[in-house]
Amino acid sequence: MAQIIISKEISRKLSSKHGVSEVDVHQCFANITGQLLVDLREEHKTDPRTIWFIAPTNKGRLLKVCYVPRGDFYIRTCYPPNDAEMAIYRKHGKPTDF
């Protein structure tokens, strides 16, 4: 089973910049109800491509989770989504809970 990997640097950024904890990230993975989307923007290109989704924490806080799948899931970022990201995910991710 794939593990969720959050480097110390990313963990510090999530906490200080976005107020997101590692527990929040794990809860979002557990609470996914929509599809995973691929980030095709050139400025965000990774190999393999970055995957993203929006899901709630157990307290209902919606977060956008971005990760690179390399056997395990390497977290790139996680933060509250903006309106444009919400619209894209509602249209293409088809979540069942928001």
C-alpha positions in Angstrom: 0.0 0.0 0.0 1.3 3.4 -0.9 2.4 5.7 1.9 1.8 9.5 2.1 5.2 11.1 2.3 5.5 14.7 3.5 9.0 16.1 3.7 10.0 18.3 6.7 10.2 21.3 4.4 6.7 20.7 2.9 5.3 20.1 6.4 6.7 23.4 7.7 5.3 25.2 4.6 1.8 23.6 5.0 1.7 24.6 8.7 3.1 28.1 8.5 1.7 29.3 5.2 -1.6 27.4 5.0 -2.4 26.3 8.6 -2.6 22.6 7.4 -1.3 19.7 9.5 -0.1 16.3 8.4 -3.2 14.9 10.0 -5.4 17.2 7.8 -3.6 15.7 4.7 -4.2 12.1 5.8 -7.9 12.9 6.6 -8.4 14.3 3.1 -7.0 11.2 1.5 -9.4 9.1 3.7 -12.3 11.4 2.7 -12.0 11.5 -1.1 -15.3 11.2 -2.9 -14.4 12.7 -6.3 -12.0 11.7 -9.0 -8.3 12.4 -9.0 -7.3 15.1 -11.6 -3.9 15.6 -13.3 -2.2 19.0 -13.3 -1.3 19.6 -17.0 -0.1 23.2 -16.5 3.4 23.5 -17.9 4.7 25.6 -15.0 3.7 22.8 -12.6 5.0 19.9 -14.7 6.5 17.0 -12.8 7.5 13.5 -13.9 5.2 11.7 -13.2 2.5 14.4 -13.4 1.1 16.0 -10.3 -2.2 14.6 -9.2 -4.7 16.7 -7.2 -8.1 16.5 -5.5 -10.3 18.4 -3.1 -11.6 16.7 -0.1 -12.8 17.6 3.5 -10.9 17.0 6.7 -12.9 15.3 9.4 -14.0 18.7 10.6 -15.3 19.6 7.2 -12.5 22.0 6.1 -12.1 21.6 2.3 -8.5 21.3 1.1 -6.8 20.9 -2.2 -4.2 18.2 -2.0 -1.4 18.0 -4.7 1.0 15.0 -4.8 3.3 13.2 -7.1 2.8 9.4 -7.3 6.1 7.6 -7.3 5.1 4.3 -5.7 4.3 6.4 -2.6 2.4 9.7 -2.6 4.8 12.6 -2.3 2.9 15.7 -1.1 3.7 18.9 -3.0 1.2 21.1 -1.3 -2.1 21.3 0.5 -4.2 24.4 1.1 -7.8 25.7 1.0 -8.9 25.9 -2.6 -9.9 29.1 -4.4 -13.2 29.6 -6.2 -11.6 28.7 -9.6 -10.2 25.4 -8.3 -13.5 24.6 -6.7 -15.3 25.1 -10.0 -12.8 22.9 -11.9 -13.1 20.2 -9.3 -16.9 20.3 -9.2 -17.0 20.0 -13.0 -14.3 17.4 -13.6 -13.7 15.7 -10.2 -17.5 15.2 -9.6 -17.3 15.0 -5.8 -20.4 13.7 -4.1 -20.2 15.8 -0.9 -19.8 19.5 -1.9 
